[in-house]
Amino acid sequence: MISFARGAPAPECLAVELIADCARAAVEADPTVLAYGPGGGYPPLREWLAARHGVEPGRIVLTSGGLQGIAFWFEEVLAERPGRVLVEAPTYDRPLKQLARLGAEVVALPMDDEGLDPEALERELAAGGVSFLYTIPTFQNPSGRTLSTERRRRLVELATAHGVPVLEDDPYGLVRYEGEAPPSLHELEGGELVTYASSFSKTVAPGIRVGWFVLPAGLAARIEARAVETYISPPFLTEATVYELARREAFEPNVERIRGLLRTRRDAMLGALERDLSGSASWSRPEGGYFLWVDLPADAGELLTRSEAAGVTFVKGADFYPAGAGGARAARLAFSYASPSEIDEGISVLASLL
């Protein structure tokens, strides 16, 4: 099976020997990483991240992957501010599942090639009763789109004017292949309303399960308390491994190596789509990340059934809308895992089925 379904890094992206050496060095240097510790995470890594974001270490909370922290944040903010939750349409399917579990009323706001539509956001905020906005502004999952700088500024203005918290989910921002990085929403707003979330899953390895959040001080304390209640202690060995990678100044070179490997795959998918589907389908052209979004000339669910029988899988667009209310003729294609030759073959199969 050629998989365009999972947002996972190609095996070559994982620096196995480097990570193993860092893990050994971390535990030998500090055996306490094998014990319980503070719920907010390994202090040296929190301090390193705090310096990168220009905040106090107490505002950094490390979690068991980014998604675990997102669940904590949703629960805390909804308890404090009941109301409607605003998301992009489409958006990452796992947070949608969490919001459904919490019984939240979710409002999906339209996007275009510049990202979230600020006019739609303004209308919903003006109507009142909004708990928070969840957004993935850079190399969005599933669309690969990036919110323009002008729209970022407008989003921050609107959130500030209405006093609405924002969760900025940014696991892909460092995996950039071209272009200039726009300022984060957190940088533009200052971190009072905008919480910044990211993960080392895309820049080190997904199996280490280390996410981080840059939070307002009061919310950071509540998230840390929830973490302790949930899993007692975070995975200090993996957090210390990441810190050892950073301490050696090997983090940035590793990210650059990953960029090169995935840029080749992104280019292979864009080239294959242009060759085989030009004129019959349209797609996003991401400057980074793992995914692109394809608008199809056919029902995506029906195509998926036939493509899996032919040895190619992807995720249908409807999975990224609340209650599946959208994306019937769209698909998310992940280029991060398959090899360039597999990408070429897989797109040819999809084109022949279409």
N, C-alpha and C positions, 0 to 999 in steps of 0.2 A: 504494500500500500504506500503510495506517495502521499504524504500528509501535508496539506496546507492548513490544517486545523489547529494545531497546538502552537501557542506562542512560547515556544521553548528555544533556547539557543542550540545551534549545531554543536555536535560533540567536540569539534575542533576549537570551539570558543572557550571550553573549560580548561584552564591551566592546571591540569591535574598535579603535576610534580610541584609546581609553585605553591598551590593551595595546601598540599600535603606537608610540604616543608614548613610553611607558615603555621599550620596546626601544631606540628611537633614543637616548633620553637615557642609558640604561645603557651603551651601547657608546661613546657620545661621552665620557662621564665616565670610563670605565675600559676602554680598548681591549684590555687583557689578557684580557677575557672572551671574546675570539676565539681565545685560545691554550689550550694545555693548562694544567691546574691540579691542585690537591690532590684526591684521590679522594673525600674526604668532602663536597665541594661548595663553593660560593661562600661565602667566610668571612663577609661581612656578613649574608647570609641565615641562615647557621647561628647567628650571634650574636643576630639578631632572634628566631629561633625559640627559642633557649636562654633568652632573657629571658622569653618567653611561658610556657615550661614550668618555669622556675625551676631550670635545670641549667647545667652548664658547657658551653660551645660544643663541646668535644671529644666530648660524648655525643650530639650531633646529627649524623646522616649523611643527606645528600641523595642520592636515587637517581633513576634515569630512570623516573619514575612509581612509584606505590606497589607495584605488582605485582612489579617488578624487585627491590625491596628485600625483599618477602615471600619471593621465591625464594632470595635470599641468606640470609635468616634461617633458613628451613627447612633449607637445606643445612648451615649452621654448627651449628645446635642438634642436628640428627639425627646429625651426625658426632660430636659431643661426648657426646650422650645417646641412644643407639639405644633404640627402644621404640615403643609404640603412640602414635598421634597422636589426640587428642580434638578433635572439631569439633562444631558445632551441626548439627541435622537439621531443616530444610535449611540449607545454607551456600553461599557464593559458589563458583561452579563452577570458576573459574580456579585457585584454590589446590588444589582437589581434583585437577585435572589435573597440577599440579606434584607433589603428593604421590604420585600414581600413577607419575609418571616416576621418582621417587626410590625406588619400591618400598616405600613406607611402609605399615604396617598402620593403617588409619583406622577409628576407632570414632565413630559418629555418635550424639550425645546428644539426647534429645527436648527440644522447646521447647513453651511455651504462650504466651499473650498477654503474660506478664511476662518472656519470654525463656527462656534456658537453664534447665533443671530442675536445681537444686543437688543434689537427692538422687541423681539419676542420675550427676552429676559425682562426688559423694562415693563412690558405689559403685565407680566405675572407678578412682579414685585409691587407694582402699583395696585394690584388687586388685593394685596395683603394676605396674611395668614401663611406666610412662607417660613418653614423651619430653617432650611439651608439649601445651598447649591453645591452639588457634587460635579466636578468638572475634571477632564483630562486634557489640558490645553495644548500639550506638546506631543506630536506624533500619536494622536489619540488612538486608543483601542476601542472600537475596531477599525476606524476609518483611515488612520494614518495622517489625518489632517492636523494642522497647527494653527492655533488662534493667533491672528495678526496682532502686532504690537498696539495698533490703534484700538482694536477691540478689547485687548487686555486692559488698557487704560479706562475704557468705557465701562467694562465689567466692574472694575474696582470702584469707580465713581458710583455706580448704581448700588453695589453692595454696601458701600459706606453710607450713602444717603438713606438707605432703608435699614441699616443696622443688621444685615443678614449675614450669618457666617458662611464661609466658603471653604470647601475641602478641595485643595489643588493636588490631584494625584499625578505624580510625575516620575514613573519608573523608567521611562524611555528617553528622557531629555538628554542624557549624556551620550546616547547612542546616535550621534548625528553624523551624517555622511557628507553634507555640504551645507552652505549657507551660514548666516549669522544666527546665533541663539538669541531669541527675544528675552526681555526681562521676565522673571517669574511673577505671577500674581502676588506671591508673598513679598517679593522685593518691592513691588509697586505700592502695596498697601501697608507694609510695615509689620505685619504679623499679629495685629490685634483681632482682626476678623478672619483673615486667611490663614488656614493651617496648611502647611506644606508636607506632603507625604512622598516618600520614595522607597527604594528597595535596592539591595545589592544583587537581586536575582538576575538582572540583565547585565551587570557590570563585573560580577565575580562568578556566581553560580546560583541557580535557583534552589539547589538542595541545601544550601547553608541556612535558608530561612531567616534572613535578617532584613527587616524593614526599619525605617526610621520616620519620625514625625517631629516637625518643628511647630510647637504649640504655644498659645498664650499660657502664662505661668499657672493660672488657676486650673485650666483645663488639663494641662500636663500632669498636675498632681492627681486629678481624678482618673485620667487614663492609666497612670501608673498603678493606682489603687485597684482599678478593674483588672489590670494584668496580673497583679498578685493574687487576686481572688480567683482568677481563671486558671493560671498554670504555675502559681507559686513563684517560679523563677524563670527568667528567659534562658535561652541556650547560650551560656557564657563562652563555651569552647568555640563555637562558630563565630560569635561576636569578637572574641579575642583573635581568632584567625584573620578576620577582616582587618582588625586594627594592626596586626603584624604586617599584613600586606601594605597598608598605608604607611606604617612606620618605616618600612624599607623603601618607600617612595616607588613602589611597584604598581600602585593602583592605576595611575594615569597611563603608564605604558601598556598595562593589560587592557584598559578600555580602548586605547588606540588600536591595539591588535584586533580586538573584537570588531571595531568599526570597519577595518579593512575586510575581514571575513564576511561580514553581513552586507557591506556595500556591494560586493560582488554578487550576492544573492538578490539584493534589491534590483540591481541593474539587469540581472538575468530575467527576473519576472517581468519587469517593465518592457524589456526587449521582446520577450515571447508574446506578451499581450498585444504589443503593437504589431507584431508579425501576423498573429493568428486571429485577433479579435477586433482589429481596427475597423471602425464603421458599423459594427454590430453591438458593441458594448462600450461602456466608458468606465474610467477608474481614477482613483486618486493617485497622486505622484508624490509620495512622502519624501522629505529630505532626511529622514532617519526613522528609527523605531523598527518594528517587526512586521507591520501589516499594511495592506492596502485594501480598499473597498471597491468592489466592482458592481456596477449597475448592469443587470443582465437583460437580455431580450426574452427571458423565459422564467417560469416559476423556479425559485432556487431549491425548494424542497423536492420537487420532482427531478430536477437536475442532479441533486445530491444522491438520490436513490440510484440513478443510473451511473453516476460517476464512481460511486463506491463499488458497484458491480464491475466497473472497468478498472478499478485499482487506484482511484484518486479520491481523497476526502478533503472537505473544507467545512466551514461553519456557515449555515444559512443566515441571511440577514435578520430574519424575524427574531432570532435568539437575542438580539441586542436592543430590543424594544420592550417596554413594559407590556406584559401579557401578550407578547408577540404581535402588537398592533402596529406593524410597519415592516418594511424591508422584505416583502414577499418576493421581490424580483432583484435581490441583491445578495452578495456574499462577502464574507471576510476571507481573504487569502493571506496566510502567514508565509513569508519567505525566509524566516529565520532558521528553520531546521533543515529543510531539504537541500540537497546539493544543487549547484547550478545545472547540472545535466538532468537531475530529477525534475527541477522546476521547468526546464525546457520541455521535457516529455509530458509532465503533468498538464501544462497549459495546452499542449497539442491535443491531449485526450479531451479536455473540457471543450476546446474549440470544435472538435469533431462531433461531440455529443450535441452541442448547440446547433 
